[in-house]
Amino acid sequence: MKRIGALVCMILLAAAICVPASFAEGNDQAASNKSDLEVVQTSPEDGADGVAVDNFSVKIYFNKDVKPKNDKVKKANAKQFVLKSTEGTKIPVKVYYNDEEEGLILVAADVVSADRDHQIKGGDKYILTIKRDFTAVDGSKMYQQKDLTFTTLNQQKSMVVYMLLMVLMMGGMVFFTVRSTKKAAEKEKEEKKKQAAVNPYKEAKKTGKSVEEIVARDSKKKRKREEAEARQREAEAAIEAEIIEKIRKESNKRVSGPRPISEAGSTYKVKVVTDQGKKVEEPKQSQAKNSRGTTNPKGQSGKKKNSKKKNKKGKR
């Protein structure tokens, strides 16, 4: 029993010595975390869905200034960003620093230099990794590696949804247009019926006036309406005639007077021959035909030629 008691005392003593040391180490760890480089916010957020495929990029906000002072640090920091798909396909990236906002960088997929197999695709999940060696201006680094996940937008599904919405919208527009047109036609029809159908006996009974007076008043209204419609038709016809006349005047081209074709640059020459020795203009084309002769003498129809042929055959 004495040995057991001594062993228990030794264990308790060791625990009492180690616990303060562990607390001190935890405090040191917390103190060091405050001075480490950390990611404060991202846009889009970690785990976001429906990220655009075109111009795939991520804004990352750090708690410190991360813009490098020289090209060496800039190149080293660019290697600390790795973008991969869940299948392991590596996508080349470019890192851009913001001159106006401290602690902001933009990591974008380099779709220009990447080949077809290393492009961002729709409906896939991608992981952007920030390694521990990414360094801030003050020399501090990431306490641990940071992984950000994003899922890109499935463009085919989105296109189908957009097409369905477009079809529904067009169908709704057509439905409401037809409905409103139908209602307007029915309303106009009812108004015409009201204007046309006037029962003088009912009106006389309702108003207490004579039938002749009601008929005269109705005739006067109809005559005025017809005159108004006739004036409207005349005005429309006058406007139409004015427009047609204007178009005709604009389309007609006038010249100051006749001019010879030589003024337009023509070098065509003709030979002039007449029966009385006077010159007459004759085109070259007709001269060529006359020189070759003709099988169709002037002034003879087909019937005359056929009758001459028959007479010759009879004489033989």
C-alpha positions as CSV (number, residue, x, y, z in Angstrom):
1,M,0.0,0.0,0.0
2,K,2.8,2.4,0.8
3,R,4.3,1.8,-2.6
4,I,1.0,2.5,-4.3
5,G,0.5,5.7,-2.4
6,A,4.0,6.8,-3.3
7,L,3.4,6.1,-7.0
8,V,0.1,8.1,-6.9
9,C,1.9,11.0,-5.3
10,M,4.6,11.0,-7.9
11,I,2.0,11.0,-10.7
12,L,0.1,14.0,-9.2
13,L,3.4,15.8,-8.7
14,A,4.4,15.3,-12.4
15,A,1.0,16.5,-13.5
16,A,1.3,19.6,-11.4
17,I,4.6,20.4,-13.0
18,C,3.5,19.8,-16.6
19,V,0.1,21.6,-16.6
20,P,1.5,25.1,-16.2
21,A,4.0,24.4,-19.0
22,S,1.3,23.3,-21.3
23,F,-0.8,26.5,-20.6
24,A,2.3,28.6,-21.2
25,E,2.8,26.9,-24.6
26,G,-0.8,27.5,-25.5
27,N,-0.5,31.2,-24.6
28,D,2.6,31.4,-26.7
29,Q,0.8,29.7,-29.6
30,A,-2.1,32.2,-29.4
31,A,0.3,35.1,-29.3
32,S,2.1,33.9,-32.4
33,N,-1.2,33.4,-34.2
34,K,-2.0,37.1,-33.8
35,S,1.2,38.0,-35.7
36,D,0.6,35.4,-38.5
37,L,-0.7,36.2,-42.0
38,E,-4.4,35.2,-42.3
39,V,-7.2,35.3,-44.8
40,V,-10.0,37.6,-43.7
41,Q,-12.5,37.3,-46.5
42,T,-12.9,36.0,-50.0
43,S,-15.2,36.9,-52.9
44,P,-16.8,34.6,-53.9
45,E,-16.9,33.0,-50.5
46,D,-15.4,29.7,-49.6
47,G,-17.8,26.9,-50.7
48,A,-19.8,29.1,-53.1
49,D,-21.8,27.5,-55.9
50,G,-22.7,28.9,-59.3
51,V,-19.3,30.7,-59.9
52,A,-18.9,32.1,-63.4
53,V,-16.9,30.0,-65.8
54,D,-15.7,33.0,-67.9
55,N,-13.1,35.1,-66.1
56,F,-12.9,32.8,-63.2
57,S,-11.2,34.8,-60.4
58,V,-11.2,35.0,-56.6
59,K,-10.6,38.2,-54.5
60,I,-8.7,37.4,-51.3
61,Y,-8.5,39.9,-48.4
62,F,-5.6,39.4,-45.9
63,N,-5.1,41.0,-42.5
64,K,-1.8,42.6,-43.7
65,D,-0.2,44.3,-46.6
66,V,0.9,41.7,-49.1
67,K,2.1,43.7,-52.0
68,P,5.7,42.7,-52.6
69,K,8.5,45.3,-52.6
70,N,10.5,43.5,-55.3
71,D,10.1,41.0,-58.2
72,K,11.8,38.2,-56.4
73,V,9.2,38.1,-53.6
74,K,6.5,38.6,-56.2
75,K,7.5,35.6,-58.2
76,A,7.9,33.5,-55.0
77,N,4.4,34.5,-53.8
78,A,2.8,33.7,-57.1
79,K,4.0,30.1,-56.7
80,Q,2.1,29.8,-53.4
81,F,-1.3,29.7,-55.2
82,V,-2.4,26.4,-56.7
83,L,-5.8,25.9,-58.5
84,K,-6.9,22.3,-59.1
85,S,-10.1,20.5,-60.0
86,T,-11.3,17.7,-57.8
87,E,-10.0,15.3,-60.4
88,G,-6.5,16.7,-60.0
89,T,-6.3,18.8,-63.1
90,K,-4.1,21.8,-62.5
91,I,-5.3,25.2,-63.8
92,P,-2.6,27.9,-64.4
93,V,-3.3,31.1,-62.5
94,K,-2.1,34.7,-62.4
95,V,-1.8,36.9,-59.3
96,Y,-2.7,40.6,-59.4
97,Y,-2.1,43.1,-56.5
98,N,-4.2,46.1,-55.7
99,D,-2.4,49.4,-55.4
100,E,-5.2,51.3,-53.7
101,E,-6.5,48.7,-51.2
102,E,-4.0,47.2,-48.8
103,G,-4.2,43.4,-48.3
104,L,-6.2,42.7,-51.4
105,I,-5.1,40.4,-54.2
106,L,-6.9,38.8,-57.2
107,V,-6.1,35.2,-58.3
108,A,-7.5,34.6,-61.8
109,A,-7.4,31.5,-64.0
110,D,-5.0,32.0,-66.9
111,V,-7.2,30.8,-69.7
112,V,-5.0,32.4,-72.4
113,S,-1.9,30.2,-71.9
114,A,-3.8,27.1,-70.8
115,D,-4.6,24.4,-73.3
116,R,-8.0,22.9,-73.8
117,D,-7.6,20.2,-71.1
118,H,-6.7,22.8,-68.5
119,Q,-9.6,25.2,-68.9
120,I,-12.3,26.0,-66.3
121,K,-15.4,23.9,-67.0
122,G,-19.0,24.4,-66.0
123,G,-20.5,22.3,-63.2
124,D,-17.1,21.3,-61.7
125,K,-15.6,21.8,-58.3
126,Y,-12.3,23.6,-57.9
127,I,-9.9,24.0,-55.0
128,L,-7.7,27.1,-54.6
129,T,-4.8,26.4,-52.2
130,I,-2.8,29.1,-50.5
131,K,0.5,27.6,-49.2
132,R,2.2,28.4,-45.9
133,D,5.1,30.2,-47.6
134,F,3.0,33.0,-48.9
135,T,4.7,36.1,-47.3
136,A,3.4,39.5,-46.3
137,V,5.4,42.8,-46.5
138,D,6.5,42.5,-42.9
139,G,7.9,39.0,-43.5
140,S,5.1,37.1,-41.7
141,K,3.7,34.0,-43.4
142,M,0.6,31.9,-43.3
143,Y,0.3,29.9,-40.1
144,Q,-1.2,26.9,-42.0
145,Q,-2.2,26.0,-45.6
146,K,-5.6,27.5,-46.6
147,D,-7.9,25.6,-49.0
148,L,-10.8,27.4,-50.7
149,T,-13.5,25.5,-52.7
150,F,-15.7,26.7,-55.4
151,T,-18.3,25.1,-57.8
152,T,-18.7,26.6,-61.2
153,L,-22.0,27.3,-62.9
154,N,-23.5,24.6,-65.1
155,Q,-24.1,26.6,-68.2
156,Q,-26.1,24.0,-70.1
157,K,-28.7,23.7,-67.3
158,S,-28.8,27.4,-66.9
159,M,-29.4,27.8,-70.7
160,V,-32.3,25.3,-70.5
161,V,-33.8,27.2,-67.6
162,Y,-33.4,30.5,-69.4
163,M,-35.0,29.1,-72.5
164,L,-38.0,27.8,-70.5
165,L,-38.4,31.2,-68.8
166,M,-38.2,32.9,-72.2
167,V,-40.9,30.5,-73.7
168,L,-43.1,31.2,-70.6
169,M,-42.6,34.9,-70.9
170,M,-43.4,34.9,-74.7
171,G,-46.4,32.7,-74.1
172,G,-47.7,35.1,-71.4
173,M,-47.2,38.1,-73.6
174,V,-49.1,36.5,-76.5
175,F,-51.9,35.3,-74.2
176,F,-52.4,38.8,-72.6
177,T,-52.1,40.5,-76.0
178,V,-54.7,38.3,-77.6
179,R,-56.9,38.7,-74.5
180,S,-56.7,42.5,-74.5
181,T,-57.3,42.6,-78.3
182,K,-60.4,40.4,-77.9
183,K,-61.7,42.5,-75.1
184,A,-61.2,45.7,-77.1
185,A,-63.0,44.2,-80.1
186,E,-65.9,43.1,-78.0
187,K,-66.2,46.5,-76.4
188,E,-66.1,48.3,-79.8
189,K,-68.8,45.9,-81.0
190,E,-71.0,46.6,-78.0
191,E,-70.6,50.4,-78.5
192,K,-71.5,50.1,-82.2
193,K,-74.6,48.1,-81.2
194,K,-75.6,50.7,-78.7
195,Q,-75.2,53.5,-81.3
196,A,-77.0,51.6,-84.0
197,A,-79.9,50.2,-82.1
198,V,-82.1,53.0,-80.8
199,N,-85.7,52.1,-80.0
200,P,-87.7,55.3,-80.3
201,Y,-90.7,54.0,-78.4
202,K,-88.6,53.0,-75.4
203,E,-86.8,56.3,-75.5
204,A,-90.1,58.2,-75.7
205,K,-91.5,56.3,-72.8
206,K,-88.3,56.8,-70.8
207,T,-87.8,60.5,-71.5
208,G,-91.4,61.5,-72.0
209,K,-90.7,63.0,-75.4
210,S,-92.5,62.3,-78.7
211,V,-91.4,59.5,-81.0
212,E,-90.9,62.0,-83.9
213,E,-88.5,64.1,-81.8
214,I,-86.5,61.1,-80.8
215,V,-86.3,59.8,-84.4
216,A,-85.2,63.3,-85.6
217,R,-82.6,63.5,-82.9
218,D,-81.2,60.0,-83.7
219,S,-81.1,60.8,-87.4
220,K,-79.2,64.0,-86.7
221,K,-76.7,62.1,-84.6
222,K,-76.2,59.5,-87.3
223,R,-75.8,62.2,-90.0
224,K,-73.2,64.0,-87.9
225,R,-71.3,60.7,-87.3
226,E,-71.4,59.9,-91.0
227,E,-70.2,63.4,-91.9
228,A,-67.3,63.1,-89.3
229,E,-66.3,59.7,-90.7
230,A,-66.4,61.1,-94.3
231,R,-64.2,64.1,-93.3
232,Q,-61.8,61.7,-91.6
233,R,-61.6,59.6,-94.8
234,E,-61.1,62.7,-97.0
235,A,-58.3,63.9,-94.7
236,E,-56.6,60.5,-94.8
237,A,-57.0,60.4,-98.6
238,A,-55.5,63.9,-98.9
239,I,-52.5,63.0,-96.7
240,E,-52.0,59.8,-98.7
241,A,-52.2,61.7,-102.0
242,E,-49.7,64.3,-100.8
243,I,-47.2,61.6,-99.7
244,I,-47.6,59.8,-103.1
245,E,-47.0,63.1,-105.0
246,K,-44.0,63.9,-102.9
247,I,-42.5,60.5,-103.5
248,R,-43.2,60.9,-107.3
249,K,-41.5,64.3,-107.4
250,E,-38.5,63.0,-105.6
251,S,-38.2,59.9,-107.8
252,N,-38.5,61.9,-111.1
253,K,-35.1,63.2,-112.4
254,R,-35.1,66.2,-114.7
255,V,-32.4,67.3,-117.1
256,S,-31.8,70.9,-118.5
257,G,-32.0,69.7,-122.1
258,P,-30.9,67.1,-124.7
259,R,-27.2,66.5,-125.1
260,P,-25.2,64.4,-127.6
261,I,-23.8,61.1,-126.3
262,S,-20.2,62.4,-127.0
263,E,-20.5,64.7,-123.9
264,A,-20.9,61.6,-121.8
265,G,-17.6,60.2,-123.2
266,S,-19.0,57.9,-125.9
267,T,-16.7,57.3,-129.0
268,Y,-19.3,55.4,-131.0
269,K,-19.3,56.4,-134.8
270,V,-21.9,55.8,-137.4
271,K,-22.1,56.0,-141.2
272,V,-24.8,58.0,-142.9
273,V,-26.4,56.9,-146.2
274,T,-29.6,58.1,-148.0
275,D,-31.3,57.4,-151.3
276,Q,-30.9,61.0,-152.4
277,G,-27.2,61.3,-151.5
278,K,-28.0,62.8,-148.1
279,K,-26.4,61.2,-145.0
280,V,-28.5,59.2,-142.6
281,E,-27.4,57.7,-139.4
282,E,-27.1,53.9,-139.5
283,P,-25.7,51.8,-136.7
284,K,-22.7,49.6,-137.5
285,Q,-24.7,46.5,-136.4
286,S,-27.3,47.1,-139.1
287,Q,-24.5,47.6,-141.7
288,A,-23.0,44.2,-140.8
289,K,-26.4,42.6,-141.2
290,N,-26.9,44.2,-144.6
291,S,-23.4,43.1,-145.8
292,R,-24.2,39.5,-144.8
293,G,-27.5,39.5,-146.6
294,T,-30.9,38.4,-145.2
295,T,-33.2,35.5,-145.6
296,N,-36.2,37.5,-144.5
297,P,-36.9,40.3,-147.1
298,K,-38.6,43.4,-145.7
299,G,-42.4,43.5,-146.0
300,Q,-42.9,39.8,-146.5
301,S,-44.8,37.7,-144.0
302,G,-44.4,33.9,-143.5
303,K,-47.5,33.2,-145.5
304,K,-46.3,35.0,-148.6
305,K,-42.9,33.2,-148.5
306,N,-44.7,29.8,-148.2
307,S,-47.0,30.6,-151.1
308,K,-44.0,31.5,-153.3
309,K,-42.3,28.2,-152.5
310,K,-45.4,26.3,-153.5
311,N,-45.7,28.2,-156.9
312,K,-42.1,27.3,-157.7
313,K,-42.6,23.7,-156.9
314,G,-45.8,23.7,-159.2
315,K,-43.9,25.1,-162.1
316,R,-41.2,22.5,-161.9
